[in-house]
Amino acid sequence: MTLSFPNRSRSYDEAGQRVRFTGHDGMFEVPFFVETNALRPAAASEAHYLAAFDAARATIHDVAREIYGNTRRSVYVLTAADFR
């Protein structure tokens, strides 16, 4: 199966300074996080991080698919280095 993102929901994890989203590989849920420093919004607030995530959603999903295809983990954390 391939990784898909049928659920557009995402949430901000203030303690971890990252945005959480979920992918699906068939019937399996795959948890992802993208660190806020990878999003680089103009202001550092929950609303800005979520808006930056939404603006870059297609790119974030592409990077998530690539990383997921290269290795299997229980949780994936995307960093700024993953987007270079």
N, C-alpha and C positions, 0 to 999 in steps of 0.2 A: 504494500500500500504506500501511498504518498502522503506526505504531511499536508494537511489543509487547515484552514482557519475559518470555519463556518460561523463561529461565535465572535462577533465584533467587540465584545466587552473587554475592558481593560481596567485596571485599578492601580492606584498609586500606593506604594509601600513606603511610607515616610521613614520608618526605622531603617530600612535597607537602602533608601535613596534610589528607588528603581520603580519601573512600571511593570506590572504583572499582566501577562496574557496567556492564553491557552491555545495550543494546537491540537489536532486530532490525527492520529494514524489509525485508520479504521475505527474500531470501537475504543481505542486507548487514548486517554487524555495525556497530553504532553505539556507540562508546565514550563513556561519561559518567563524570564525577567530581562529587561533592558535597563542598564544603568543610566541614571539621569545625565551623567557627563557625556554619554553617547548621543543624547538628544539635543543638547546645547540650545535650549530656549533662551530668549532674551531675558526673562525674569525667572527667578527660582521659586515657583509656587506650584502647588498641585495642578491647578487649572492650566498653567503654562506647559507643564510637563505632559499632561494628557493631550493638550492641543498639538504639541510638537510630535508626540507619538502618532496621533491621527494624521498629521501632515506627512509623516514618513512611513506610514503603515505598509505600503507596498514594498519598500526597500527593507524594512524590518522583517517582514515575512519572508522575503527572498533570502536574507542572511540567515534567518532561523532555519529555513529549509536546507540551506547549504551545510550549516553546522550539524543539524540533525542527521543529514545523510552521511556525514563523515564519521560520526561517533555516536554511541548510544549512552545516555546518562539518565539519571532519574529527574534531574532539574537542569535547565540550561540558563546560563546568565550571559547575555550579550553585552560586550563592552565596546568602548570607542574603537579599540583595535580591530574588532570584527568588521567595522564599516569602512576600512581603508582599502 
